[in-house]
Amino acid sequence: MKFGVIVFPGSNCDDDMIHVLGTVLGRETVKLWHKEESLGDLTTDDCIIVPGGFSYGDYVRAGAVARFSPIMKSVIDFANRGGYVFGICNGFQILCEAGLLPGALLRNREQKFIAKNVFIRAETDNAPTNRRLSPGQVLRIPIAHAEGRYYADEQTIYELNQNDQVLFRYCDGAGDVNLDSNYNGSIGNIAGICNAQRNVFGMMPHPERASEDILGNRDGFTIFQGLVEAVAVE
């Protein structure tokens, strides 16, 4: 499995992703510039990463402009053919804007930027990102966003829950999902979801910032390991 990391004007987590995927995980990783119209030699056995940052300065709203970058047409086609696409923070916002994931990310409930370590609870093991996790397992992962409040209409939320598409929910250290641990006001404490086909994933927390011993936390590394293993067994 090879990884392609898209770089938009304003991306600031692309190098973090390349370090974790290339140096720590030991996988071939390439940068994909937003103006490119193809994904090079990447195949549906590979994975596209849409990283965090402030693409195009978050003008209009987070992800709204990046969604129309030339490369996104190829990303959408790649996903529709079954290729894995993983959006983190701003990447999650972009995937929602592009229609690859349902719902939207709105301004945080308190209208403030939040940067802190938080706890999230794995809701399923039925997704490549969660392959190494057990339902109910608690991870400590950092967040850093101003527009991270997940929102979708009632029917969409019902379908996400019924179809086991909620990957993670914000929780406390004991794994309890409650109002106090809902840092940005997301519906149902939702921190990450996947599409119905389970090949497109999005989450607001940053697992790449919790993937090395030197950082004092490797909880996030498990997510990337699961993704690689899922492809290996297909």
C-alpha positions as CSV (number, residue, x, y, z in Angstrom):
1,M,0.0,0.0,0.0
2,K,1.3,3.4,-1.0
3,F,0.0,6.7,0.3
4,G,-0.6,10.0,-1.6
5,V,-0.9,13.1,0.6
6,I,-2.7,16.0,-1.0
7,V,-1.2,19.5,-0.5
8,F,-3.4,22.5,-0.8
9,P,-2.4,26.2,-0.2
10,G,-2.8,26.5,3.6
11,S,-2.2,22.8,4.4
12,N,0.0,22.5,7.4
13,C,-0.2,18.8,8.4
14,D,1.0,17.3,5.2
15,D,4.6,16.9,6.4
16,D,3.4,15.4,9.7
17,M,1.4,12.8,7.7
18,I,4.4,12.1,5.4
19,H,6.7,11.6,8.4
20,V,4.3,9.2,10.2
21,L,3.3,7.2,7.0
22,G,6.8,7.2,5.5
23,T,9.3,7.2,8.4
24,V,7.3,5.6,11.2
25,L,5.1,3.3,9.3
26,G,7.6,2.6,6.6
27,R,5.3,3.0,3.6
28,E,6.1,4.7,0.3
29,T,4.5,8.1,0.5
30,V,4.2,10.9,-2.2
31,K,2.9,14.4,-2.2
32,L,0.1,15.3,-4.6
33,W,-0.2,19.0,-5.5
34,H,-3.7,20.4,-5.6
35,K,-3.4,21.6,-9.2
36,E,-2.6,18.2,-10.5
37,E,-5.4,16.5,-12.4
38,S,-4.3,12.9,-11.9
39,L,-3.2,10.8,-9.0
40,G,-0.1,9.6,-10.8
41,D,0.6,5.9,-10.5
42,L,-1.6,5.4,-7.4
43,T,-4.1,2.5,-7.7
44,T,-7.2,1.5,-5.7
45,D,-4.8,-0.7,-3.6
46,D,-3.4,2.6,-2.3
47,C,-4.7,5.4,-0.1
48,I,-5.3,9.1,-0.5
49,I,-4.8,11.3,2.6
50,V,-6.5,14.7,2.7
51,P,-4.6,16.3,5.6
52,G,-5.3,19.0,8.1
53,G,-4.6,22.7,7.9
54,F,-6.5,25.8,6.6
55,S,-6.8,25.1,2.9
56,Y,-7.3,28.4,1.0
57,G,-7.4,30.2,4.4
58,D,-10.8,28.6,5.1
59,Y,-12.4,31.4,3.1
60,V,-16.2,31.0,2.7
61,R,-16.0,28.1,5.1
62,A,-13.6,25.3,5.9
63,G,-13.0,23.1,2.8
64,A,-15.5,24.9,0.6
65,V,-12.8,26.2,-1.9
66,A,-10.5,23.2,-1.7
67,R,-13.4,21.0,-2.8
68,F,-13.1,22.6,-6.3
69,S,-9.3,22.1,-6.7
70,P,-8.4,20.3,-9.9
71,I,-7.2,17.2,-8.1
72,M,-10.5,16.6,-6.3
73,K,-12.2,15.3,-9.5
74,S,-9.7,12.5,-9.5
75,V,-10.1,11.9,-5.7
76,I,-13.9,11.6,-6.1
77,D,-13.4,9.1,-9.0
78,F,-10.8,7.2,-7.0
79,A,-13.2,6.9,-4.1
80,N,-16.1,5.8,-6.4
81,R,-13.9,3.0,-7.7
82,G,-13.3,1.7,-4.2
83,G,-10.0,3.4,-3.4
84,Y,-9.4,4.4,0.2
85,V,-9.6,8.1,1.1
86,F,-8.9,9.4,4.6
87,G,-9.6,13.0,5.6
88,I,-8.3,14.4,8.9
89,C,-9.5,17.7,10.3
90,N,-9.6,20.0,7.3
91,G,-9.5,16.9,5.2
92,F,-12.7,15.7,6.8
93,Q,-14.3,19.1,6.1
94,I,-13.2,18.9,2.5
95,L,-14.6,15.3,2.0
96,C,-18.0,16.5,3.4
97,E,-17.9,19.5,1.0
98,A,-17.1,17.2,-1.9
99,G,-20.1,14.9,-1.0
100,L,-17.8,11.9,-0.3
101,L,-19.0,11.9,3.3
102,P,-22.5,13.0,4.6
103,G,-23.0,16.0,6.8
104,A,-21.0,19.1,7.5
105,L,-18.6,20.6,10.0
106,L,-19.8,23.8,11.6
107,R,-18.3,26.4,13.9
108,N,-17.6,25.0,17.4
109,R,-20.4,25.5,19.9
110,E,-18.4,28.2,21.8
111,Q,-17.3,29.9,18.6
112,K,-13.6,29.4,19.6
113,F,-10.6,27.5,18.2
114,I,-9.9,24.5,20.4
115,A,-6.5,22.8,20.6
116,K,-6.1,20.1,23.3
117,N,-5.7,16.4,23.9
118,V,-9.1,14.7,24.0
119,F,-10.5,11.3,24.5
120,I,-12.4,9.5,21.7
121,R,-14.1,6.1,21.9
122,A,-14.0,3.6,19.0
123,E,-17.6,2.7,18.1
124,T,-16.9,-0.1,15.7
125,D,-14.2,-2.5,14.5
126,N,-16.0,-2.8,11.1
127,A,-13.9,-0.3,9.2
128,P,-10.2,-0.4,8.1
129,T,-9.3,2.6,10.3
130,N,-10.7,0.7,13.3
131,R,-9.5,-2.8,12.4
132,R,-7.1,-2.9,15.4
133,L,-9.5,-1.3,17.8
134,S,-12.3,-2.9,19.9
135,P,-15.7,-1.2,20.3
136,G,-15.5,0.9,23.4
137,Q,-11.7,1.3,23.3
138,V,-10.6,4.8,24.4
139,L,-7.9,6.7,22.6
140,R,-6.2,10.0,23.5
141,I,-5.8,12.1,20.4
142,P,-5.3,15.9,19.9
143,I,-7.8,18.2,18.3
144,A,-7.1,21.6,16.7
145,H,-10.0,23.2,15.0
146,A,-12.5,26.0,15.0
147,E,-15.1,24.3,12.7
148,G,-15.3,20.8,14.0
149,R,-19.0,20.6,15.1
150,Y,-20.4,17.7,13.1
151,Y,-23.9,18.2,11.9
152,A,-26.3,16.2,9.7
153,D,-30.1,16.0,9.5
154,E,-32.1,13.5,11.6
155,Q,-32.3,10.9,8.8
156,T,-28.6,11.0,8.1
157,I,-27.7,10.6,11.7
158,Y,-30.2,7.7,12.0
159,E,-28.6,6.0,9.0
160,L,-25.0,6.5,10.3
161,N,-26.0,4.8,13.5
162,Q,-28.0,2.0,11.9
163,N,-25.3,1.3,9.4
164,D,-22.4,1.3,11.9
165,Q,-20.8,4.2,10.1
166,V,-19.8,6.2,13.2
167,L,-16.1,5.5,13.8
168,F,-15.4,7.6,16.9
169,R,-17.3,9.7,19.5
170,Y,-15.8,12.2,21.9
171,C,-15.8,10.8,25.5
172,D,-14.2,11.2,28.9
173,G,-11.2,9.1,30.0
174,A,-13.5,6.4,31.2
175,G,-15.2,6.1,27.9
176,D,-18.4,7.8,28.9
177,V,-20.0,9.8,26.1
178,N,-21.5,12.9,27.7
179,L,-22.0,16.6,27.3
180,D,-18.9,17.6,29.1
181,S,-16.7,15.6,26.7
182,N,-18.5,17.0,23.7
183,Y,-15.8,19.6,23.1
184,N,-17.2,21.2,19.9
185,G,-20.9,20.5,20.2
186,S,-21.1,17.7,17.5
187,I,-24.4,15.9,17.2
188,G,-24.1,12.6,19.2
189,N,-20.5,13.5,20.1
190,I,-19.5,12.3,16.7
191,A,-15.7,12.6,16.0
192,G,-15.4,10.5,12.9
193,I,-17.4,8.6,10.3
194,C,-17.1,6.6,7.2
195,N,-19.2,6.2,4.1
196,A,-21.6,3.3,3.5
197,Q,-19.0,1.5,1.4
198,R,-16.4,1.8,4.1
199,N,-13.6,3.1,1.9
200,V,-13.9,6.9,2.7
201,F,-13.1,8.0,6.3
202,G,-13.1,11.3,8.1
203,M,-12.2,12.4,11.6
204,M,-11.6,15.7,13.3
205,P,-8.9,14.6,15.8
206,H,-5.3,14.2,14.6
207,P,-4.0,10.7,14.9
208,E,-0.7,11.7,13.1
209,R,0.0,13.8,16.2
210,A,-0.2,10.8,18.5
211,S,1.8,8.2,16.6
212,E,5.3,8.2,18.2
213,D,6.8,7.4,21.6
214,I,8.7,10.7,21.5
215,L,5.4,12.5,21.6
216,G,4.3,10.5,24.6
217,N,1.4,8.9,22.9
218,R,1.0,6.2,20.1
219,D,-2.7,5.8,20.3
220,G,-3.1,7.3,16.8
221,F,-0.6,4.9,15.2
222,T,-3.1,2.0,15.6
223,I,-5.5,3.7,13.2
224,F,-2.9,3.8,10.4
225,Q,-1.8,0.2,11.1
226,G,-5.3,-1.0,10.7
227,L,-5.7,0.8,7.4
228,V,-2.6,-0.9,6.0
229,E,-3.6,-4.3,7.3
230,A,-7.1,-4.0,5.8
231,V,-5.6,-3.7,2.3
232,A,-3.1,-6.5,2.9
233,V,-5.9,-9.1,3.5
234,E,-8.2,-8.0,0.6
